[in-house]
Amino acid sequence: MYNRNDSYLIPIMKSEGFVLKQPINVYIISGFLGSGKTTVLQKLVEECNARGQKLGIILNELGDTNIENHLFDKEQMYELLNGCICCSIQDDLKTTLDQFIKNPVDILLIEGTGVANPTEIIEALASPLYIDQFNLQSVISLVDASNYLDYQSIFSSSKEVRTLLKEQITSASFIILNKTDLVSEKKLDKINNQIKKLVNEEIPIVTASYGDVSANELLMERIRTINLTNKQVASCGCSTQATCDHNHVNHASIKAVKLEDIPLFDKKVFEKWLKSLPENVFRGKGIVQFHQDSNVYSFQFASKKLAIQEVKSKSGLKPIIILIGNGIDSEAIKKSYEQTFLHLS
C-alpha cells in the first residue's frame, strides 16, 4: 500500500481538446484515520457555497462503500472506491480529473483515505498533463492529538503507520492539530514539539477541536508552482516581470518547479543533470526530445532513477520539465539548468 510506483506512464493525450482558460484551484485534505478530515471538508464546502463558488469534490475510500457521500450529494462529487488514491487507483484519479477539465469548477476538494500519502496526489496534479489545468493551493493535514503519541510508539503501532504519519505531516502546507480538547496541555506541548521537528518552521501548525479552523485559514494559498521560463526569477521565487507580493508565497515546503521552452539535448547529459539535483527534489517528470532523434519522450525520475518512454501520439506536445520537492531552491535549479542546457540551444 505504501510502495510508490515510479514506472507508470503519463496518458499524454487523454485530455486533448479540453484546455481550461482558468486553472481549477485544488485543496488536498489529508490525515490519518479518524483525524477529522470529513469535518473540515464539510466546513470548506459550506464556505465555498456561501461565497458562490462552484465546487467539485473527490472522495476516496479503501472499501466499496462511502457512508459519508450523502453529506455532499448536492455537489459535483466523484467517489473513488476500492483502493487508495495515492497508489492502486491513480488511473481512476486521472480519469476523474479529466471530468473536471471537461466540466470545470472554481474549487476542487480532494479527500484521500486515512492511509493516503498526499505526495502521490501532489505528483499527479503536477504532471505535464495537469499542471496548467489545476492550481494546487494547499495540502491540509490533520493530526489526531488524542492518538498521536500512541501512533508514534514502537510498542503500540507499526513502522508503516509511523512512516505514513510522517509523510502526511511533512507533505503538508498547513497542519491542524485536532481533537486538542481530549489531551492535557503538557501532552499537547509534547506533540507540538515533535511535529515542529518534522517540518520547516514556516509551516503553520494550528490547534483545534472538532476541526474548528477559520475558513480564511483553510482557503489560503500556501503552495505555488514556480515557472522558470521567464528570463529572471527573484530570490523569493516570483517572476521579476510581475508585481512581487510576498504575502502570497507563504514559504510553502512542497513546491513544483516548471521549466518550459526546453532545447534539444543529449540523453546522457539529461540523466546526469537529474541525478545531480539536490536530495530534496524527490520527483521529476515531463516531455523531452533529444539530439538526432525525431521522437518525443515522456520521462519519470524518482529515487535517482530515470525511466523514459516514447510517446506514440505526439501532436501538439511541447517539451516541459517538472520538478517536485520539499523546500526547493528555485534559483539554484534555474542556475543549474541554464549552465547545463541553455548553451546547447
WOZI-V32663 format. One record per residue. N is the residue number from 1. SS is DSSP state (2 for helix, 1 for strand, 0 for the rest). PHI is phi in degrees with one decimal (none if undefined). Layout:
BEGIN
n;ss;phi
N;SS;PHI
N;SS;PHI
END
This chain:
BEGIN
n;ss;phi
1;0;none
2;0;-98.3
3;0;-76.4
4;0;-90.2
5;0;-96.3
6;0;-94.5
7;0;-107.6
8;0;-68.8
9;0;-99.8
10;0;-77.7
11;0;-75.2
12;0;-56.1
13;0;-99.5
14;0;-59.8
15;0;-106.2
16;0;-58.5
17;0;98.7
18;0;-121.1
19;0;-114.2
20;0;-74.9
21;0;-69.4
22;0;-128.9
23;0;-63.1
24;1;-84.5
25;1;-74.6
26;1;-122.3
27;1;-124.4
28;1;-100.9
29;1;-111.3
30;1;-124.6
31;1;151.1
32;0;-69.9
33;0;-53.2
34;0;78.5
35;0;-83.7
36;0;110.2
37;2;-61.5
38;2;-65.6
39;2;-61.8
40;2;-67.6
41;2;-59.9
42;2;-59.5
43;2;-62.8
44;2;-65.4
45;2;-61.4
46;2;-59.9
47;2;-68.4
48;2;-63.7
49;2;-64.5
50;2;-64.8
51;0;-86.0
52;0;74.1
53;0;-92.8
54;0;-74.2
55;1;-118.4
56;1;-126.5
57;1;-134.8
58;1;-118.2
59;1;-109.4
60;1;-119.8
61;0;-134.3
62;0;-70.8
63;0;-87.5
64;0;-96.4
65;0;-139.1
66;0;-110.8
67;0;-79.4
68;0;-108.0
69;2;-66.1
70;2;-65.6
71;2;-69.1
72;2;-128.4
73;0;-71.4
74;0;-92.5
75;0;-102.0
76;1;-78.0
77;1;-121.0
78;1;-125.6
79;1;-105.4
80;1;-112.6
81;0;-111.7
82;0;59.8
83;0;161.7
84;0;-95.1
85;0;-57.7
86;0;-86.6
87;0;-144.3
88;0;-71.3
89;0;-123.8
90;2;-61.9
91;2;-63.2
92;2;-64.4
93;2;-61.2
94;2;-66.3
95;2;-61.5
96;2;-69.7
97;2;-60.5
98;2;-60.7
99;2;-64.2
100;2;-75.4
101;2;-69.5
102;2;-74.7
103;0;-127.6
104;0;-65.0
105;0;-128.0
106;0;-78.8
107;1;-135.3
108;1;-116.7
109;1;-107.5
110;1;-117.0
111;1;-107.7
112;0;-80.9
113;0;-69.0
114;0;-66.9
115;0;-116.5
116;0;-89.7
117;0;-90.8
118;2;-59.4
119;2;-57.5
120;2;-67.7
121;2;-70.9
122;2;-57.6
123;2;-63.1
124;2;-62.7
125;2;-68.0
126;0;-95.5
127;0;-71.0
128;0;-54.0
129;0;-70.5
130;0;-119.4
131;0;-62.9
132;0;-93.3
133;0;-97.0
134;1;-126.9
135;1;-113.2
136;1;-68.2
137;1;-92.3
138;1;-164.2
139;1;-113.1
140;1;-96.1
141;1;-111.3
142;1;-98.6
143;1;-121.6
144;1;-82.7
145;0;-62.8
146;0;-71.5
147;0;-121.8
148;2;-57.1
149;2;-65.6
150;2;-65.4
151;2;-65.7
152;2;-85.2
153;0;-79.0
154;0;-70.9
155;0;-90.0
156;0;-121.0
157;0;-145.3
158;0;-101.1
159;2;-61.9
160;2;-61.6
161;2;-66.2
162;2;-63.3
163;2;-65.1
164;2;-62.8
165;2;-59.7
166;2;-63.3
167;2;-62.6
168;2;-65.6
169;2;-79.2
170;2;-72.6
171;0;-91.7
172;0;-80.8
173;0;-105.0
174;1;-152.7
175;1;-115.0
176;1;-109.1
177;1;-85.8
178;1;-97.6
179;0;61.4
180;2;-70.9
181;2;-69.7
182;2;-98.4
183;0;-128.6
184;0;-78.2
185;2;-60.5
186;2;-62.6
187;2;-67.0
188;2;-63.1
189;2;-61.9
190;2;-64.2
191;2;-65.2
192;2;-56.3
193;2;-64.5
194;2;-66.3
195;2;-66.5
196;2;-61.1
197;0;-72.2
198;0;-94.2
199;0;-126.2
200;0;-62.4
201;0;-65.7
202;0;-79.2
203;0;-73.4
204;1;-67.9
205;1;-123.2
206;1;-112.3
207;1;-96.0
208;0;-157.6
209;0;-122.1
210;0;56.4
211;0;63.1
212;0;-80.7
213;0;-126.9
214;0;-60.9
215;2;-61.9
216;2;-62.5
217;2;-65.9
218;2;-65.2
219;0;-95.7
220;0;-68.2
221;0;-75.4
222;0;-125.4
223;0;-128.3
224;0;-129.2
225;1;-88.7
226;1;-98.3
227;1;-96.4
228;0;-94.2
229;0;-69.0
230;0;-60.4
231;0;-64.7
232;0;-130.3
233;1;-126.7
234;0;-69.4
235;0;-61.9
236;0;-82.0
237;0;98.4
238;0;-87.9
239;1;-68.4
240;0;-72.9
241;0;-83.4
242;0;-116.8
243;0;-73.9
244;0;-90.3
245;0;-119.8
246;2;-62.2
247;2;-65.7
248;2;-88.6
249;0;-84.5
250;0;59.8
251;0;49.7
252;0;-59.9
253;0;-73.0
254;1;-85.2
255;1;-134.6
256;1;-114.5
257;1;-109.2
258;1;-111.3
259;1;-118.4
260;0;-120.3
261;0;53.2
262;0;-78.9
263;0;-78.3
264;0;-71.3
265;1;-151.4
266;0;-77.1
267;2;-61.6
268;2;-67.7
269;2;-65.3
270;2;-61.9
271;2;-64.1
272;2;-63.4
273;2;-65.0
274;2;-58.7
275;2;-71.2
276;2;-87.1
277;0;-66.0
278;0;-57.7
279;0;-61.4
280;0;-77.9
281;1;-90.6
282;1;-95.7
283;1;-152.8
284;1;-140.0
285;1;-160.3
286;1;157.8
287;1;-125.8
288;1;-140.2
289;0;-132.2
290;1;-117.4
291;0;-57.4
292;0;55.0
293;0;-150.0
294;0;-82.2
295;0;-77.4
296;0;-112.1
297;1;-127.7
298;1;-96.3
299;1;-132.2
300;1;-128.9
301;1;-132.2
302;1;-158.7
303;0;53.4
304;0;63.0
305;1;-120.3
306;1;-111.1
307;1;-120.8
308;1;-122.7
309;1;-135.5
310;1;-66.5
311;0;-95.7
312;0;-70.0
313;0;-98.6
314;0;-115.3
315;0;-63.2
316;0;81.1
317;0;-76.3
318;0;-116.3
319;0;-58.4
320;1;-155.9
321;1;-121.8
322;1;-122.5
323;1;-117.3
324;1;-122.9
325;1;-165.0
326;1;-104.3
327;0;69.6
328;0;-63.3
329;0;-89.9
330;2;-63.7
331;2;-67.2
332;2;-67.7
333;2;-62.8
334;2;-59.3
335;2;-64.0
336;2;-63.4
337;2;-62.8
338;2;-62.7
339;2;-64.3
340;2;-85.6
341;2;-118.2
342;2;-65.6
343;2;-73.9
344;2;-87.8
345;0;-77.5
END
